[in-house]
């Protein structure tokens, strides 16, 4: 009887769960297809790259974000997702949250959710009562292994601060997946192929 009462209470709690918990209803997230990448903040990008290389990861060369973001990264590419090691190069309004986080600690600071359309995510979540910022486009320069210069392009849509306590959540649409997921970056000495969990 006690177990039945506890189950009934749990069912009632789930039935009245707030719509802000966007992950609680699969119908609300058809345009979100999984985890795209996890963002780990580091104070020293060169040191972080060396540490991950010693762990057997193939680490991509440094990528520079647009000047207004004031950040740069190294990525560890896996089959479906990746880890982004991100550091702040120059203080800007756009990286204030990350600078504040780095005062306290290094480590996981943001989670990017995978989507083929940032615009579709914004529209779908708005219908569910969850508002995201308008999608924005940005790109960073990339030098391919043959010396060719190109760009990795993205379109992102961000959830409001506080949507996930402790870290930032946004959706990431890749416009140039072939530039980001390059074969030579997917081979790791430690045989890593995926993020197990975040």
C-alpha positions, 0 to 999 in steps of 0.5 A: 500500500505504501509503495502504491501511494508513493508511486501515485504521488510520483505520477502526480508530480510528473503530471504537474512537472513545469514545462520549463523542463524541456527534456521531460517530454519527447514531443517537445524536442523533435528538433533536438537530436542529441548532444552535439558537444560539451564545453570545458573551460580552461585557463590555459589552452596550450596546457589543456591541449598538451594534457589531452594529447598525453591522455591519447586524444587527437586534439585539433589545432587552435580555433579562433572565435570571432573577435567579439566573442574573445575566445578560442578553442581546441576540439576533441572530435568523436564519431557523433559529438565532441569535447570543446576545450575553450579559453578566454583570450580577451575580455568581452561582454559576450564572454563575461559568464565564462570569465566569471566561471573561470574565477571559480573553477575550470571544467564543464561550463556549457552543453550544446544540443544537436540539431539540424535547424536552430530555427526549428528548435526556437519555433518548437520550443516557443510552442511549448512555452520555452523561449530561446534567443533568436538564432545567430550565425558565426564562423571561425577560420580553419586550416585543413591538413593540405593547407587549404584555408576555409571556415567552420560555420554554425548557427546557434540558439541559446536557452535562457540563463538558469535553464540548467543550473550550473552550466549554459545550454544552447543548440548548435546547427553545423553548416559545414560538418565536413570541416568540423568532423575531419577523418584525421581528427577522429582517430585517437590513440586511446580508441575513444569514439563517443561521450559516455555521459555528461 
